[in-house]
Amino acid sequence: MRLIFALTALVALTAATPARDWSKTTTRTATGAYLTGNSAARVKVIEYSSFTCPHCGHFAVQSAPILKAQMIARGSTSLEVRNLVRDRLDLAAAIVARCGDVNRYPVRSLAIFTAQDQWLARGAAFEQANQERIALYPMLAQLRAYADGAGLTAIGTANGLTPKAIDACFVDQAAVDALVDASSSIPPEVTGTPTFYINGRVTPAHDWATLQPLLRTAGAR
C-alpha cells in the first residue's frame, strides 16, 4: 500500500513539473549572433535581420506567438539572429537591443520592432534637425545621440536596462566594431533582410506566412 502511494505521489509530482521554457534561454555565439532556444533543437533557424527593415519588424511581431511561444519554447526549434546593420539608426537600435543581460535580448528586440514605426519617424526627424551638429561628435557619441533622439534608449530602460548599462554599451568601441565587421561578412545569397536559413540551407521565405510551413515540414512543433 505504501509503495502504491509513493508511486502515485511520484507520478503526480512529475506531472506537475513544468517543462523547460527554452524561449527564456539565449546565448551569444562566437560570431556575435544571439541564439535563443535549445542548441540541440531539431530545427535550427538563422535569421539575418535589420532593425530599420519594416519586413523584419512585421516578421518579429507576427511570428512571436508561434515561433517563440511554441516552437522555441518547447525546444523543437532554435533561432539565431544575426544583425545586418544598414545605417546609423539601425546600428544604434542594435546596440540597445544587445546591451546588458544576454537573456533579455529577445524581449528588447521585440520591443524595438513593435515600436518600429514610432522610433523610425522620430529618428528621421531628429536626424534632419540635428545632422550638422551631431556630425561634429565622435562616432559613438553620434550613435548615442541618435538612440536618445529616436527614443531607443527609452525603450531599453523600459525593458530592463539601467542608464549606467546604456552608457557603457555606447562607449564599447570593440563591441560596435565587431558588430559592423559581422555585418560586412555575410554570405553572397544574403541580399536583403530578413533572410532565413533552416538547418544550414537558405530558404525562399521572407515573411512569417512563407516561413512557418517550411518550419513545420522540418519538424518544428
C-alpha positions in Angstrom: 0.0 0.0 0.0 2.8 2.4 0.9 4.6 1.5 -2.4 1.4 2.3 -4.4 1.0 5.6 -2.5 4.7 6.5 -3.2 4.4 5.7 -6.9 1.2 7.8 -7.1 2.8 10.7 -5.4 5.8 10.4 -7.8 3.6 10.4 -10.8 1.7 13.4 -9.6 4.9 15.3 -8.8 6.3 14.5 -12.3 3.1 15.6 -14.0 3.1 18.9 -12.1 6.7 19.7 -13.0 6.6 22.2 -15.9 8.6 21.6 -19.0 11.6 23.9 -19.6 10.7 27.1 -21.5 13.6 27.3 -24.0 12.5 30.8 -25.1 14.0 32.1 -21.9 17.4 30.8 -22.8 19.6 33.0 -25.1 23.4 32.7 -25.7 25.8 34.7 -27.6 27.6 32.7 -30.3 31.3 33.0 -31.2 30.4 35.2 -34.1 28.4 37.6 -32.0 25.0 36.4 -33.0 22.2 35.7 -30.5 20.8 32.2 -30.3 17.5 31.7 -28.5 16.3 28.2 -27.6 17.6 24.7 -27.4 21.1 24.5 -29.0 20.3 20.8 -29.8 16.9 21.6 -31.4 15.9 19.6 -34.4 15.1 22.7 -36.4 17.8 25.4 -36.4 16.8 28.7 -37.9 19.2 31.5 -38.8 17.8 35.0 -39.4 19.6 37.9 -40.9 17.7 40.9 -39.6 17.9 44.7 -39.6 16.1 46.9 -37.0 15.2 49.5 -39.7 13.8 46.9 -42.0 9.9 47.1 -42.0 9.6 43.5 -43.2 11.8 42.3 -40.2 9.5 44.2 -37.9 6.5 42.6 -39.3 8.1 39.2 -39.0 9.1 39.7 -35.4 5.7 40.7 -34.3 3.7 38.2 -36.4 5.9 35.2 -35.6 6.2 35.7 -31.9 3.0 33.9 -30.7 4.0 30.6 -32.5 7.7 30.7 -33.3 8.9 31.9 -29.9 6.0 31.0 -27.6 5.5 27.5 -29.0 8.3 26.2 -31.3 11.2 27.7 -29.5 9.7 27.4 -26.0 9.1 23.7 -26.4 12.6 23.0 -27.6 12.0 21.8 -31.1 13.4 25.0 -32.7 16.2 27.4 -32.1 16.5 30.9 -33.6 19.9 32.5 -34.2 19.6 36.2 -35.1 22.5 37.8 -37.0 22.2 41.6 -37.1 22.8 43.1 -40.5 23.4 46.8 -39.9 22.1 49.1 -42.7 22.6 52.6 -41.3 23.5 54.6 -38.2 20.0 54.4 -36.7 19.9 50.7 -37.3 23.3 50.4 -35.5 22.0 52.5 -32.6 19.0 50.1 -32.3 21.2 47.1 -32.4 23.4 48.5 -29.6 20.4 49.0 -27.4 19.0 45.5 -28.2 22.3 43.8 -27.5 23.1 45.8 -24.3 23.1 44.2 -20.9 21.8 40.7 -20.0 22.0 38.3 -23.0 18.8 36.6 -22.0 16.9 39.8 -22.3 17.9 40.3 -26.0 14.7 38.7 -27.4 12.5 40.9 -25.2 14.3 44.1 -26.1 14.5 43.1 -29.8 10.7 42.5 -29.9 10.0 45.8 -28.1 12.1 47.7 -30.6 10.4 46.0 -33.5 7.0 46.5 -32.0 7.6 50.3 -31.8 9.4 50.5 -35.1 7.1 52.9 -36.8 7.3 55.4 -33.9 11.1 55.5 -33.3 11.9 55.4 -37.0 9.8 58.5 -37.6 11.3 60.2 -34.5 14.8 59.2 -35.5 14.4 60.6 -39.1 13.0 63.9 -37.8 15.8 64.1 -35.2 18.5 63.4 -37.8 17.1 66.0 -40.2 17.0 68.7 -37.5 20.4 67.9 -35.9 22.6 66.3 -38.6 25.1 69.1 -38.9 25.6 69.4 -35.1 25.8 65.7 -34.5 28.3 65.2 -37.4 30.9 67.1 -35.2 30.6 64.4 -32.5 32.8 61.3 -32.3 31.1 58.3 -33.9 30.0 56.6 -30.7 28.6 59.9 -29.4 26.7 60.3 -32.7 25.1 56.8 -32.2 24.1 57.7 -28.6 22.6 60.9 -29.8 20.5 59.1 -32.4 19.4 56.5 -29.9 18.3 59.2 -27.5 16.6 61.3 -30.2 14.7 58.4 -31.7 13.5 57.1 -28.3 15.5 53.9 -28.5 17.2 54.3 -25.1 13.8 54.9 -23.6 12.7 51.5 -25.0 15.8 50.0 -23.5 15.2 51.4 -20.0 11.6 50.3 -20.2 12.8 46.8 -20.8 15.3 46.3 -18.1 18.4 48.4 -19.0 19.8 50.8 -16.5 21.2 54.2 -17.5 24.6 53.0 -16.4 24.4 49.9 -18.6 23.3 52.0 -21.6 26.2 54.4 -21.0 28.7 51.5 -21.0 27.3 50.0 -24.2 27.6 53.3 -26.1 31.3 53.6 -25.3 32.2 50.0 -26.1 34.1 50.6 -29.3 35.3 47.0 -29.6 31.7 45.7 -29.5 30.5 48.2 -32.1 33.4 47.4 -34.4 32.7 43.7 -34.1 29.0 44.2 -35.0 29.9 46.3 -38.0 32.5 43.8 -39.1 30.0 40.9 -38.8 27.5 42.8 -41.0 30.1 43.1 -43.7 30.9 39.4 -43.7 27.7 37.8 -45.0 27.1 35.0 -47.5 26.5 36.1 -51.1 23.0 34.7 -51.0 22.0 37.2 -48.3 20.9 40.1 -50.5 18.4 41.6 -48.1 16.6 41.3 -44.8 15.1 39.2 -43.5 16.9 36.2 -44.9 16.2 32.8 -43.3 18.2 29.6 -43.2 16.8 26.3 -41.9 19.3 23.7 -40.8 22.1 25.4 -42.8 20.2 25.9 -46.0 18.9 29.3 -47.3 15.1 29.4 -47.8 13.0 31.4 -50.3 10.9 32.7 -47.3 10.9 36.4 -46.5 8.0 36.6 -44.1 6.2 34.5 -41.4 3.5 33.3 -43.7 6.0 31.6 -46.0 8.5 30.5 -43.3 6.0 28.8 -41.0 5.1 25.9 -43.3 8.8 25.3 -44.0 9.4 25.0 -40.3 6.5 22.6 -39.8 7.8 20.4 -42.6 11.3 20.4 -41.0 9.8 19.2 -37.7 9.1 22.4 -35.7 6.3 21.9 -33.1 
